[in-house]
Amino acid sequence: MSGFRHVVMFRWAEGTTTGQQEDVAARLSELPGLIPEIQGYDMGADAGVSPGAFDFVLVADFADRDAYLVYRDHPAHREIVDGRIAPITAERAVVQYER
Amino acid sequence: MSGFRHVVMFRWAEGTTTGQQEDVAARLSELPGLIPEIQGYDMGADAGVSPGAFDFVLVADFADRDAYLVYRDHPAHREIVDGRIAPITAERAVVQYER
């Protein structure tokens, strides 16, 4: 395995509805069909095993750093981030790494 | 793909040396050989693309929640967490999810 992996976690703001969370996941799930730079795209809502866990994580794989940057700045991605994720985000944690 | 994924990020405490970080990664990398419940194990140090990023992430895959719990509580894992990771951790973020 090689490439560039982007991992991001979110803690949703108090009052965020299940519907809003499902909407984010559904919209993100459309991105691999729109952004060919995405090689792998996996996400999930926290299973409730660890106290204090964040609420949601996305693991996205790219060929290299430049491919990740194409994704990061892609209008279809920005629309979800700015329009759907940012308004319900209380906390965000991110790491990107070369594989 | 199905199973149970554990994703954890760390921000290291100020003063943590490169040697300490490499030691953690090297010791964790031995765990798949010691804990058969580990189906996938990938980790990396942050590439420095995103301001405010955490320093390190681990993505670990298991057959199910119970297999994850075996890993979580395994003495070889606990020894690294308690002896090597906890002393240098400033912040930790975690999500586990069903795939």
N, CA and C atoms of all chains as a GROMACS GRO file, in nm:
protein
  594
    1MET      N    1   0.085  -0.119   0.000
    1MET     CA    2   0.000   0.000   0.000
    1MET      C    3   0.089   0.125   0.000
    2SER      N    4   0.057   0.219  -0.084
    2SER     CA    5   0.129   0.345  -0.076
    2SER      C    6   0.035   0.457  -0.116
    3GLY      N    7   0.076   0.578  -0.090
    3GLY     CA    8  -0.008   0.691  -0.123
    3GLY      C    9  -0.014   0.790  -0.010
    4PHE      N   10  -0.123   0.863  -0.007
    4PHE     CA   11  -0.140   0.972   0.089
    4PHE      C   12  -0.278   0.956   0.153
    5ARG      N   13  -0.279   0.945   0.285
    5ARG     CA   14  -0.406   0.922   0.356
    5ARG      C   15  -0.446   1.044   0.438
    6HIS      N   16  -0.572   1.078   0.426
    6HIS     CA   17  -0.633   1.190   0.499
    6HIS      C   18  -0.733   1.131   0.598
    7VAL      N   19  -0.713   1.160   0.727
    7VAL     CA   20  -0.805   1.112   0.830
    7VAL      C   21  -0.859   1.233   0.905
    8VAL      N   22  -0.990   1.242   0.915
    8VAL     CA   23  -1.048   1.357   0.985
    8VAL      C   24  -1.164   1.310   1.073
    9MET      N   25  -1.168   1.365   1.193
    9MET     CA   26  -1.275   1.334   1.289
    9MET      C   27  -1.351   1.462   1.321
   10PHE      N   28  -1.479   1.444   1.349
   10PHE     CA   29  -1.562   1.557   1.390
   10PHE      C   30  -1.638   1.524   1.518
   11ARG      N   31  -1.649   1.627   1.602
   11ARG     CA   32  -1.744   1.622   1.712
   11ARG      C   33  -1.853   1.722   1.677
   12TRP      N   34  -1.975   1.672   1.668
   12TRP     CA   35  -2.085   1.759   1.627
   12TRP      C   36  -2.131   1.849   1.742
   13ALA      N   37  -2.178   1.964   1.704
   13ALA     CA   38  -2.229   2.059   1.802
   13ALA      C   39  -2.353   2.005   1.871
   14GLU      N   40  -2.372   2.049   1.994
   14GLU     CA   41  -2.492   2.010   2.068
   14GLU      C   42  -2.615   2.051   1.987
   15GLY      N   43  -2.711   1.964   1.980
   15GLY     CA   44  -2.833   1.995   1.908
   15GLY      C   45  -2.832   1.947   1.763
   16THR      N   46  -2.716   1.896   1.717
   16THR     CA   47  -2.712   1.841   1.581
   16THR      C   48  -2.803   1.718   1.575
   17THR      N   49  -2.886   1.713   1.471
   17THR     CA   50  -2.983   1.604   1.461
   17THR      C   51  -2.922   1.484   1.389
   18THR      N   52  -2.984   1.370   1.411
   18THR     CA   53  -2.944   1.250   1.337
   18THR      C   54  -2.959   1.273   1.188
   19GLY      N   55  -3.062   1.344   1.150
   19GLY     CA   56  -3.084   1.374   1.009
   19GLY      C   57  -2.969   1.455   0.948
   20GLN      N   58  -2.919   1.552   1.022
   20GLN     CA   59  -2.806   1.632   0.972
   20GLN      C   60  -2.681   1.544   0.957
   21GLN      N   61  -2.661   1.454   1.053
   21GLN     CA   62  -2.543   1.366   1.047
   21GLN      C   63  -2.554   1.270   0.928
   22GLU      N   64  -2.674   1.218   0.908
   22GLU     CA   65  -2.694   1.125   0.795
   22GLU      C   66  -2.680   1.197   0.661
   23ASP      N   67  -2.724   1.321   0.659
   23ASP     CA   68  -2.713   1.402   0.537
   23ASP      C   69  -2.566   1.423   0.501
   24VAL      N   70  -2.484   1.455   0.600
   24VAL     CA   71  -2.340   1.472   0.575
   24VAL      C   72  -2.280   1.344   0.519
   25ALA      N   73  -2.308   1.231   0.582
   25ALA     CA   74  -2.252   1.103   0.536
   25ALA      C   75  -2.299   1.071   0.395
   26ALA      N   76  -2.428   1.096   0.367
   26ALA     CA   77  -2.482   1.065   0.235
   26ALA      C   78  -2.418   1.152   0.128
   27ARG      N   79  -2.400   1.279   0.158
   27ARG     CA   80  -2.340   1.370   0.060
   27ARG      C   81  -2.193   1.338   0.038
   28LEU      N   82  -2.122   1.311   0.145
   28LEU     CA   83  -1.980   1.273   0.129
   28LEU      C   84  -1.968   1.146   0.043
   29SER      N   85  -2.060   1.054   0.063
   29SER     CA   86  -2.053   0.927  -0.009
   29SER      C   87  -2.067   0.944  -0.160
   30GLU      N   88  -2.118   1.058  -0.203
   30GLU     CA   89  -2.128   1.085  -0.347
   30GLU      C   90  -1.996   1.131  -0.407
   31LEU      N   91  -1.903   1.176  -0.322
   31LEU     CA   92  -1.781   1.239  -0.375
   31LEU      C   93  -1.690   1.146  -0.456
   32PRO      N   94  -1.675   1.018  -0.417
   32PRO     CA   95  -1.591   0.931  -0.500
   32PRO      C   96  -1.640   0.922  -0.645
   33GLY      N   97  -1.769   0.940  -0.668
   33GLY     CA   98  -1.821   0.939  -0.804
   33GLY      C   99  -1.797   1.070  -0.880
   34LEU      N  100  -1.759   1.173  -0.805
   34LEU     CA  101  -1.742   1.305  -0.864
   34LEU      C  102  -1.595   1.349  -0.873
   35ILE      N  103  -1.511   1.291  -0.786
   35ILE     CA  104  -1.371   1.334  -0.778
   35ILE      C  105  -1.282   1.212  -0.800
   36PRO      N  106  -1.231   1.196  -0.923
   36PRO     CA  107  -1.156   1.074  -0.955
   36PRO      C  108  -1.028   1.057  -0.875
   37GLU      N  109  -0.979   1.164  -0.814
   37GLU     CA  110  -0.857   1.152  -0.732
   37GLU      C  111  -0.879   1.066  -0.608
   38ILE      N  112  -1.006   1.045  -0.567
   38ILE     CA  113  -1.035   0.964  -0.448
   38ILE      C  114  -1.014   0.816  -0.482
   39GLN      N  115  -0.919   0.752  -0.413
   39GLN     CA  116  -0.892   0.609  -0.438
   39GLN      C  117  -0.961   0.521  -0.334
   40GLY      N  118  -0.978   0.576  -0.216
   40GLY     CA  119  -1.046   0.502  -0.110
   40GLY      C  120  -1.120   0.601  -0.024
   41TYR      N  121  -1.237   0.560   0.027
   41TYR     CA  122  -1.321   0.657   0.100
   41TYR      C  123  -1.407   0.577   0.195
   42ASP      N  124  -1.376   0.586   0.322
   42ASP     CA  125  -1.450   0.507   0.421
   42ASP      C  126  -1.484   0.597   0.539
   43MET      N  127  -1.602   0.582   0.591
   43MET     CA  128  -1.644   0.671   0.700
   43MET      C  129  -1.740   0.597   0.792
   44GLY      N  130  -1.756   0.651   0.912
   44GLY     CA  131  -1.851   0.591   1.002
   44GLY      C  132  -1.879   0.676   1.124
   45ALA      N  133  -1.995   0.653   1.181
   45ALA     CA  134  -2.033   0.720   1.305
   45ALA      C  135  -1.983   0.637   1.422
   46ASP      N  136  -1.942   0.706   1.526
   46ASP     CA  137  -1.882   0.638   1.642
   46ASP      C  138  -1.975   0.534   1.702
   47ALA      N  139  -1.916   0.420   1.737
   47ALA     CA  140  -1.992   0.305   1.786
   47ALA      C  141  -2.025   0.313   1.935
   48GLY      N  142  -1.969   0.412   2.003
   48GLY     CA  143  -2.003   0.430   2.144
   48GLY      C  144  -1.926   0.342   2.241
   49VAL      N  145  -1.812   0.294   2.198
   49VAL     CA  146  -1.731   0.207   2.285
   49VAL      C  147  -1.643   0.288   2.380
   50SER      N  148  -1.589   0.400   2.331
   50SER     CA  149  -1.493   0.479   2.410
   50SER      C  150  -1.555   0.608   2.460
   51PRO      N  151  -1.555   0.628   2.591
   51PRO     CA  152  -1.605   0.755   2.646
   51PRO      C  153  -1.524   0.872   2.589
   52GLY      N  154  -1.593   0.979   2.553
   52GLY     CA  155  -1.523   1.097   2.503
   52GLY      C  156  -1.486   1.089   2.356
   53ALA      N  157  -1.526   0.982   2.289
   53ALA     CA  158  -1.493   0.969   2.147
   53ALA      C  159  -1.555   1.082   2.066
   54PHE      N  160  -1.491   1.114   1.953
   54PHE     CA  161  -1.552   1.203   1.856
   54PHE      C  162  -1.673   1.130   1.794
   55ASP      N  163  -1.749   1.201   1.711
   55ASP     CA  164  -1.876   1.145   1.660
   55ASP      C  165  -1.866   1.078   1.524
   56PHE      N  166  -1.767   1.117   1.446
   56PHE     CA  167  -1.764   1.074   1.306
   56PHE      C  168  -1.620   1.077   1.256
   57VAL      N  169  -1.584   0.980   1.173
   57VAL     CA  170  -1.450   0.979   1.114
   57VAL      C  171  -1.459   0.947   0.967
   58LEU      N  172  -1.370   1.009   0.891
   58LEU     CA  173  -1.356   0.982   0.747
   58LEU      C  174  -1.210   0.946   0.720
   59VAL      N  175  -1.190   0.837   0.646
   59VAL     CA  176  -1.056   0.795   0.606
   59VAL      C  177  -1.054   0.796   0.453
   60ALA      N  178  -0.973   0.882   0.394
   60ALA     CA  179  -0.972   0.898   0.248
   60ALA      C  180  -0.831   0.877   0.195
   61ASP      N  181  -0.821   0.799   0.087
   61ASP     CA  182  -0.690   0.765   0.030
   61ASP      C  183  -0.673   0.825  -0.109
   62PHE      N  184  -0.550   0.872  -0.131
   62PHE     CA  185  -0.514   0.938  -0.257
   62PHE      C  186  -0.378   0.886  -0.303
   63ALA      N  187  -0.349   0.911  -0.431
   63ALA     CA  188  -0.220   0.865  -0.484
   63ALA      C  189  -0.105   0.941  -0.418
   64ASP      N  190  -0.126   1.070  -0.398
   64ASP     CA  191  -0.019   1.151  -0.340
   64ASP      C  192  -0.080   1.280  -0.283
   65ARG      N  193   0.006   1.362  -0.229
   65ARG     CA  194  -0.037   1.485  -0.165
   65ARG      C  195  -0.113   1.577  -0.262
   66ASP      N  196  -0.066   1.585  -0.384
   66ASP     CA  197  -0.132   1.672  -0.482
   66ASP      C  198  -0.275   1.624  -0.511
   67ALA      N  199  -0.294   1.494  -0.516
   67ALA     CA  200  -0.428   1.441  -0.540
   67ALA      C  201  -0.520   1.475  -0.422
   68TYR      N  202  -0.465   1.468  -0.302
   68TYR     CA  203  -0.544   1.510  -0.185
   68TYR      C  204  -0.584   1.657  -0.196
   69LEU      N  205  -0.491   1.741  -0.240
   69LEU     CA  206  -0.520   1.884  -0.249
   69LEU      C  207  -0.629   1.912  -0.354
   70VAL      N  208  -0.630   1.834  -0.461
   70VAL     CA  209  -0.738   1.848  -0.560
   70VAL      C  210  -0.872   1.820  -0.494
   71TYR      N  211  -0.876   1.712  -0.416
   71TYR     CA  212  -0.998   1.678  -0.341
   71TYR      C  213  -1.035   1.789  -0.242
   72ARG      N  214  -0.938   1.831  -0.164
   72ARG     CA  215  -0.964   1.931  -0.060
   72ARG      C  216  -1.029   2.055  -0.119
   73ASP      N  217  -0.981   2.097  -0.235
   73ASP     CA  218  -1.027   2.223  -0.293
   73ASP      C  219  -1.137   2.205  -0.398
   74HIS      N  220  -1.179   2.082  -0.421
   74HIS     CA  221  -1.283   2.056  -0.524
   74HIS      C  222  -1.415   2.121  -0.481
   75PRO      N  223  -1.483   2.190  -0.574
   75PRO     CA  224  -1.608   2.260  -0.540
   75PRO      C  225  -1.714   2.168  -0.478
   76ALA      N  226  -1.723   2.043  -0.524
   76ALA     CA  227  -1.824   1.952  -0.469
   76ALA      C  228  -1.793   1.920  -0.322
   77HIS      N  229  -1.665   1.914  -0.289
   77HIS     CA  230  -1.624   1.890  -0.151
   77HIS      C  231  -1.643   2.015  -0.066
   78ARG      N  232  -1.600   2.128  -0.121
   78ARG     CA  233  -1.612   2.254  -0.046
   78ARG      C  234  -1.759   2.283  -0.012
   79GLU      N  235  -1.847   2.250  -0.104
   79GLU     CA  236  -1.989   2.278  -0.082
   79GLU      C  237  -2.040   2.201   0.041
   80ILE      N  238  -1.997   2.077   0.055
   80ILE     CA  239  -2.039   1.998   0.170
   80ILE      C  240  -1.973   2.049   0.298
   81VAL      N  241  -1.841   2.077   0.288
   81VAL     CA  242  -1.768   2.123   0.407
   81VAL      C  243  -1.826   2.255   0.456
   82ASP      N  244  -1.839   2.350   0.364
   82ASP     CA  245  -1.882   2.483   0.406
   82ASP      C  246  -2.031   2.489   0.438
   83GLY      N  247  -2.110   2.414   0.361
   83GLY     CA  248  -2.255   2.426   0.374
   83GLY      C  249  -2.318   2.332   0.474
   84ARG      N  250  -2.256   2.215   0.492
   84ARG     CA  251  -2.320   2.112   0.576
   84ARG      C  252  -2.239   2.074   0.700
   85ILE      N  253  -2.106   2.070   0.685
   85ILE     CA  254  -2.024   2.022   0.797
   85ILE      C  255  -1.989   2.136   0.893
   86ALA      N  256  -1.937   2.245   0.838
   86ALA     CA  257  -1.893   2.355   0.925
   86ALA      C  258  -2.002   2.402   1.021
   87PRO      N  259  -2.127   2.415   0.974
   87PRO     CA  260  -2.231   2.465   1.065
   87PRO      C  261  -2.262   2.374   1.184
   88ILE      N  262  -2.227   2.246   1.176
   88ILE     CA  263  -2.261   2.156   1.287
   88ILE      C  264  -2.136   2.104   1.359
   89THR      N  265  -2.019   2.159   1.326
   89THR     CA  266  -1.894   2.109   1.385
   89THR      C  267  -1.858   2.184   1.513
   90ALA      N  268  -1.840   2.109   1.621
   90ALA     CA  269  -1.792   2.166   1.746
   90ALA      C  270  -1.641   2.152   1.754
   91GLU      N  271  -1.589   2.043   1.700
   91GLU     CA  272  -1.446   2.015   1.712
   91GLU      C  273  -1.405   1.926   1.595
   92ARG      N  274  -1.284   1.948   1.546
   92ARG     CA  275  -1.232   1.874   1.430
   92ARG      C  276  -1.090   1.830   1.462
   93ALA      N  277  -1.055   1.710   1.424
   93ALA     CA  278  -0.918   1.660   1.443
   93ALA      C  279  -0.875   1.596   1.312
   94VAL      N  280  -0.754   1.627   1.269
   94VAL     CA  281  -0.709   1.578   1.139
   94VAL      C  282  -0.563   1.533   1.142
   95VAL      N  283  -0.533   1.432   1.065
   95VAL     CA  284  -0.394   1.392   1.036
   95VAL      C  285  -0.390   1.347   0.891
   96GLN      N  286  -0.287   1.389   0.820
   96GLN     CA  287  -0.258   1.332   0.688
   96GLN      C  288  -0.121   1.268   0.693
   97TYR      N  289  -0.108   1.155   0.626
   97TYR     CA  290   0.025   1.092   0.627
   97TYR      C  291   0.055   1.019   0.497
   98GLU      N  292   0.184   1.013   0.469
   98GLU     CA  293   0.235   0.938   0.354
   98GLU      C  294   0.238   0.791   0.392
   99ARG      N  295   0.196   0.706   0.298
   99ARG     CA  296   0.195   0.562   0.328
   99ARG      C  297   0.300   0.490   0.245
  100MET      N  298  -1.610  -0.471   0.225
  100MET     CA  299  -1.532  -0.455   0.350
  100MET      C  300  -1.631  -0.454   0.466
  101SER      N  301  -1.600  -0.529   0.569
  101SER     CA  302  -1.683  -0.521   0.688
  101SER      C  303  -1.594  -0.544   0.809
  102GLY      N  304  -1.649  -0.514   0.924
  102GLY     CA  305  -1.571  -0.530   1.046
  102GLY      C  306  -1.584  -0.409   1.135
  103PHE      N  307  -1.484  -0.392   1.217
  103PHE     CA  308  -1.486  -0.287   1.319
  103PHE      C  309  -1.353  -0.211   1.310
  104ARG      N  310  -1.364  -0.081   1.288
  104ARG     CA  311  -1.242  -0.002   1.272
  104ARG      C  312  -1.221   0.092   1.390
  105HIS      N  313  -1.098   0.095   1.436
  105HIS     CA  314  -1.055   0.182   1.546
  105HIS      C  315  -0.959   0.287   1.489
  106VAL      N  316  -0.992   0.414   1.506
  106VAL     CA  317  -0.906   0.521   1.458
  106VAL      C  318  -0.872   0.610   1.577
  107VAL      N  319  -0.742   0.633   1.597
  107VAL     CA  320  -0.701   0.716   1.710
  107VAL      C  321  -0.589   0.810   1.667
  108MET      N  322  -0.601   0.935   1.711
  108MET     CA  323  -0.501   1.038   1.682
  108MET      C  324  -0.440   1.086   1.814
  109PHE      N  325  -0.314   1.125   1.805
  109PHE     CA  326  -0.247   1.182   1.922
  109PHE      C  327  -0.180   1.314   1.885
  110ARG      N  328  -0.187   1.405   1.980
  110ARG     CA  329  -0.102   1.524   1.974
  110ARG      C  330   0.000   1.506   2.087
  111TRP      N  331   0.126   1.506   2.050
  111TRP     CA  332   0.230   1.482   2.150
  111TRP      C  333   0.256   1.605   2.234
  112ALA      N  334   0.298   1.582   2.355
  112ALA     CA  335   0.329   1.691   2.447
  112ALA      C  336   0.452   1.768   2.398
  113GLU      N  337   0.457   1.894   2.433
  113GLU     CA  338   0.572   1.976   2.399
  113GLU      C  339   0.698   1.910   2.457
  114GLY      N  340   0.802   1.907   2.380
  114GLY     CA  341   0.927   1.849   2.427
  114GLY      C  342   0.943   1.703   2.389
  115THR      N  343   0.837   1.641   2.333
  115THR     CA  344   0.849   1.502   2.288
  115THR      C  345   0.953   1.496   2.176
  116THR      N  346   1.045   1.401   2.186
  116THR     CA  347   1.152   1.392   2.088
  116THR      C  348   1.110   1.306   1.969
  117THR      N  349   1.180   1.325   1.858
  117THR     CA  350   1.158   1.240   1.741
  117THR      C  351   1.183   1.094   1.779
  118GLY      N  352   1.283   1.072   1.861
  118GLY     CA  353   1.314   0.936   1.905
  118GLY      C  354   1.197   0.871   1.980
  119GLN      N  355   1.132   0.947   2.065
  119GLN     CA  356   1.016   0.893   2.138
  119GLN      C  357   0.903   0.859   2.043
  120GLN      N  358   0.882   0.945   1.943
  120GLN     CA  359   0.775   0.921   1.846
  120GLN      C  360   0.806   0.797   1.762
  121GLU      N  361   0.930   0.784   1.721
  121GLU     CA  362   0.969   0.668   1.639
  121GLU      C  363   0.962   0.540   1.721
  122ASP      N  364   0.993   0.551   1.849
  122ASP     CA  365   0.984   0.436   1.938
  122ASP      C  366   0.840   0.387   1.949
  123VAL      N  367   0.747   0.480   1.964
  123VAL     CA  368   0.605   0.442   1.971
  123VAL      C  369   0.564   0.370   1.843
  124ALA      N  370   0.597   0.428   1.728
  124ALA     CA  371   0.557   0.367   1.600
  124ALA      C  372   0.620   0.229   1.584
  125ALA      N  373   0.746   0.217   1.622
  125ALA     CA  374   0.815   0.088   1.607
  125ALA      C  375   0.752  -0.018   1.696
  126ARG      N  376   0.720   0.019   1.819
  126ARG     CA  377   0.661  -0.078   1.912
  126ARG      C  378   0.519  -0.117   1.870
  127LEU      N  379   0.441  -0.019   1.826
  127LEU     CA  380   0.306  -0.051   1.777
  127LEU      C  381   0.315  -0.146   1.657
  128SER      N  382   0.413  -0.123   1.572
  128SER     CA  383   0.424  -0.205   1.451
  128SER      C  384   0.450  -0.352   1.481
  129GLU      N  385   0.493  -0.382   1.604
  129GLU     CA  386   0.514  -0.522   1.642
  129GLU      C  387   0.383  -0.591   1.681
  130LEU      N  388   0.279  -0.514   1.710
  130LEU     CA  389   0.157  -0.572   1.766
  130LEU      C  390   0.084  -0.668   1.671
  131PRO      N  391   0.078  -0.641   1.541
  131PRO     CA  392   0.010  -0.738   1.454
  131PRO      C  393   0.072  -0.878   1.461
  132GLY      N  394   0.199  -0.885   1.493
  132GLY     CA  395   0.264  -1.016   1.507
  132GLY      C  396   0.234  -1.084   1.640
  133LEU      N  397   0.178  -1.005   1.733
  133LEU     CA  398   0.155  -1.056   1.868
  133LEU      C  399   0.006  -1.075   1.899
  134ILE      N  400  -0.079  -1.004   1.827
  134ILE     CA  401  -0.222  -1.005   1.857
  134ILE      C  402  -0.297  -1.045   1.729
  135PRO      N  403  -0.336  -1.170   1.719
  135PRO     CA  404  -0.395  -1.219   1.594
  135PRO      C  405  -0.529  -1.153   1.559
  136GLU      N  406  -0.592  -1.091   1.655
  136GLU     CA  407  -0.719  -1.021   1.626
  136GLU      C  408  -0.701  -0.902   1.533
  137ILE      N  409  -0.577  -0.852   1.520
  137ILE     CA  410  -0.551  -0.737   1.433
  137ILE      C  411  -0.553  -0.783   1.287
  138GLN      N  412  -0.650  -0.728   1.210
  138GLN     CA  413  -0.660  -0.765   1.068
  138GLN      C  414  -0.593  -0.662   0.978
  139GLY      N  415  -0.591  -0.539   1.023
  139GLY     CA  416  -0.526  -0.433   0.948
  139GLY      C  417  -0.469  -0.332   1.046
  140TYR      N  418  -0.353  -0.274   1.013
  140TYR     CA  419  -0.287  -0.187   1.110
  140TYR      C  420  -0.202  -0.089   1.031
  141ASP      N  421  -0.243   0.035   1.026
  141ASP     CA  422  -0.172   0.133   0.947
  141ASP      C  423  -0.158   0.260   1.029
  142MET      N  424  -0.042   0.322   1.021
  142MET     CA  425  -0.020   0.441   1.104
  142MET      C  426   0.074   0.536   1.033
  143GLY      N  427   0.074   0.660   1.078
  143GLY     CA  428   0.167   0.754   1.019
  143GLY      C  429   0.175   0.884   1.096
  144ALA      N  430   0.287   0.951   1.079
  144ALA     CA  431   0.308   1.083   1.139
  144ALA      C  432   0.256   1.188   1.042
  145ASP      N  433   0.200   1.293   1.099
  145ASP     CA  434   0.137   1.396   1.017
  145ASP      C  435   0.233   1.457   0.916
  146ALA      N  436   0.183   1.478   0.795
  146ALA     CA  437   0.266   1.525   0.684
  146ALA      C  438   0.283   1.677   0.683
  147GLY      N  439   0.212   1.746   0.772
  147GLY     CA  440   0.232   1.890   0.781
  147GLY      C  441   0.155   1.973   0.680
  148VAL      N  442   0.050   1.916   0.625
  148VAL     CA  443  -0.029   1.988   0.524
  148VAL      C  444  -0.133   2.081   0.589
  149SER      N  445  -0.192   2.035   0.700
  149SER     CA  446  -0.302   2.110   0.762
  149SER      C  447  -0.257   2.175   0.893
  150PRO      N  448  -0.270   2.307   0.900
  150PRO     CA  449  -0.238   2.375   1.027
  150PRO      C  450  -0.324   2.320   1.140
  151GLY      N  451  -0.262   2.298   1.256
  151GLY     CA  452  -0.338   2.249   1.371
  151GLY      C  453  -0.362   2.100   1.372
  152ALA      N  454  -0.307   2.029   1.274
  152ALA     CA  455  -0.324   1.884   1.270
  152ALA      C  456  -0.268   1.818   1.395
  153PHE      N  457  -0.325   1.702   1.430
  153PHE     CA  458  -0.264   1.618   1.531
  153PHE      C  459  -0.132   1.562   1.475
  154ASP      N  460  -0.055   1.493   1.559
  154ASP     CA  461   0.080   1.451   1.519
  154ASP      C  462   0.088   1.310   1.462
  155PHE      N  463  -0.008   1.226   1.498
  155PHE     CA  464   0.007   1.083   1.466
  155PHE      C  465  -0.131   1.021   1.460
  156VAL      N  466  -0.149   0.927   1.368
  156VAL     CA  467  -0.277   0.856   1.360
  156VAL      C  468  -0.252   0.707   1.340
  157LEU      N  469  -0.341   0.628   1.400
  157LEU     CA  470  -0.339   0.483   1.384
  157LEU      C  471  -0.478   0.439   1.338
  158VAL      N  472  -0.481   0.357   1.234
  158VAL     CA  473  -0.607   0.300   1.184
  158VAL      C  474  -0.595   0.148   1.196
  159ALA      N  475  -0.679   0.089   1.280
  159ALA     CA  476  -0.669  -0.055   1.307
  159ALA      C  477  -0.802  -0.123   1.277
  160ASP      N  478  -0.794  -0.237   1.210
  160ASP     CA  479  -0.915  -0.308   1.168
  160ASP      C  480  -0.927  -0.444   1.236
  161PHE      N  481  -1.050  -0.475   1.274
  161PHE     CA  482  -1.082  -0.598   1.346
  161PHE      C  483  -1.208  -0.661   1.287
  162ALA      N  484  -1.228  -0.787   1.317
  162ALA     CA  485  -1.346  -0.856   1.266
  162ALA      C  486  -1.474  -0.797   1.326
  163ASP      N  487  -1.467  -0.764   1.453
  163ASP     CA  488  -1.585  -0.712   1.521
  163ASP      C  489  -1.542  -0.640   1.650
  164ARG      N  490  -1.640  -0.590   1.719
  164ARG     CA  491  -1.614  -0.514   1.840
  164ARG      C  492  -1.539  -0.595   1.945
  165ASP      N  493  -1.575  -0.721   1.960
  165ASP     CA  494  -1.509  -0.805   2.059
  165ASP      C  495  -1.361  -0.823   2.027
  166ALA      N  496  -1.330  -0.837   1.899
  166ALA     CA  497  -1.189  -0.851   1.860
  166ALA      C  498  -1.112  -0.723   1.893
  167TYR      N  499  -1.177  -0.609   1.872
  167TYR     CA  500  -1.113  -0.482   1.911
  167TYR      C  501  -1.086  -0.479   2.061
  168LEU      N  502  -1.182  -0.525   2.139
  168LEU     CA  503  -1.165  -0.521   2.285
  168LEU      C  504  -1.051  -0.612   2.331
  169VAL      N  505  -1.034  -0.724   2.263
  169VAL     CA  506  -0.919  -0.812   2.293
  169VAL      C  507  -0.789  -0.734   2.272
  170TYR      N  508  -0.781  -0.665   2.160
  170TYR     CA  509  -0.664  -0.581   2.130
  170TYR      C  510  -0.647  -0.472   2.235
  171ARG      N  511  -0.754  -0.401   2.262
  171ARG     CA  512  -0.746  -0.288   2.355
  171ARG      C  513  -0.688  -0.330   2.489
  172ASP      N  514  -0.730  -0.448   2.534
  172ASP     CA  515  -0.692  -0.493   2.668
  172ASP      C  516  -0.572  -0.588   2.669
  173HIS      N  517  -0.516  -0.615   2.553
  173HIS     CA  518  -0.403  -0.709   2.544
  173HIS      C  519  -0.280  -0.650   2.617
  174PRO      N  520  -0.212  -0.730   2.700
  174PRO     CA  521  -0.098  -0.678   2.776
  174PRO      C  522   0.010  -0.613   2.689
  175ALA      N  523   0.036  -0.667   2.571
  175ALA     CA  524   0.140  -0.609   2.486
  175ALA      C  525   0.099  -0.470   2.439
  176HIS      N  526  -0.032  -0.450   2.419
  176HIS     CA  527  -0.082  -0.319   2.380
  176HIS      C  528  -0.082  -0.223   2.499
  177ARG      N  529  -0.131  -0.273   2.611
  177ARG     CA  530  -0.137  -0.188   2.731
  177ARG      C  531   0.001  -0.137   2.771
  178GLU      N  532   0.101  -0.224   2.754
  178GLU     CA  533   0.237  -0.186   2.794
  178GLU      C  534   0.284  -0.064   2.712
  179ILE      N  535   0.253  -0.064   2.582
  179ILE     CA  536   0.293   0.049   2.498
  179ILE      C  537   0.211   0.173   2.532
  180VAL      N  538   0.079   0.153   2.550
  180VAL     CA  539  -0.009   0.267   2.579
  180VAL      C  540   0.030   0.332   2.712
  181ASP      N  541   0.043   0.248   2.813
  181ASP     CA  542   0.069   0.303   2.947
  181ASP      C  543   0.214   0.349   2.964
  182GLY      N  544   0.305   0.275   2.903
  182GLY     CA  545   0.446   0.302   2.927
  182GLY      C  546   0.508   0.402   2.830
  183ARG      N  547   0.457   0.406   2.708
  183ARG     CA  548   0.523   0.487   2.604
  183ARG      C  549   0.436   0.599   2.550
  184ILE      N  550   0.307   0.572   2.535
  184ILE     CA  551   0.219   0.672   2.470
  184ILE      C  552   0.165   0.772   2.573
  185ALA      N  553   0.108   0.721   2.681
  185ALA     CA  554   0.046   0.811   2.779
  185ALA      C  555   0.141   0.920   2.827
  186PRO      N  556   0.269   0.886   2.855
  186PRO     CA  557   0.359   0.989   2.908
  186PRO      C  558   0.388   1.104   2.811
  187ILE      N  559   0.366   1.083   2.682
  187ILE     CA  560   0.398   1.190   2.586
  187ILE      C  561   0.273   1.247   2.517
  188THR      N  562   0.155   1.206   2.564
  188THR     CA  563   0.030   1.250   2.499
  188THR      C  564  -0.024   1.378   2.561
  189ALA      N  565  -0.044   1.479   2.475
  189ALA     CA  566  -0.108   1.603   2.519
  189ALA      C  567  -0.258   1.596   2.492
  190GLU      N  568  -0.294   1.529   2.382
  190GLU     CA  569  -0.434   1.524   2.340
  190GLU      C  570  -0.456   1.397   2.259
  191ARG      N  571  -0.574   1.340   2.272
  191ARG     CA  572  -0.608   1.215   2.203
  191ARG      C  573  -0.748   1.230   2.145
  192ALA      N  574  -0.766   1.180   2.025
  192ALA     CA  575  -0.899   1.182   1.962
  192ALA      C  576  -0.925   1.043   1.906
  193VAL      N  577  -1.044   0.989   1.928
  193VAL     CA  578  -1.072   0.853   1.888
  193VAL      C  579  -1.214   0.839   1.831
  194VAL      N  580  -1.227   0.754   1.731
  194VAL     CA  581  -1.358   0.708   1.683
  194VAL      C  582  -1.344   0.560   1.651
  195GLN      N  583  -1.445   0.484   1.688
  195GLN     CA  584  -1.455   0.345   1.640
  195GLN      C  585  -1.586   0.331   1.564
  196TYR      N  586  -1.583   0.255   1.456
  196TYR     CA  587  -1.709   0.239   1.381
  196TYR      C  588  -1.719   0.102   1.316
  197GLU      N  589  -1.845   0.063   1.300
  197GLU     CA  590  -1.878  -0.062   1.231
  197GLU      C  591  -1.871  -0.036   1.082
  198ARG      N  592  -1.813  -0.129   1.008
  198ARG     CA  593  -1.800  -0.111   0.863
  198ARG      C  594  -1.890  -0.209   0.790
   0.00000   0.00000   0.00000
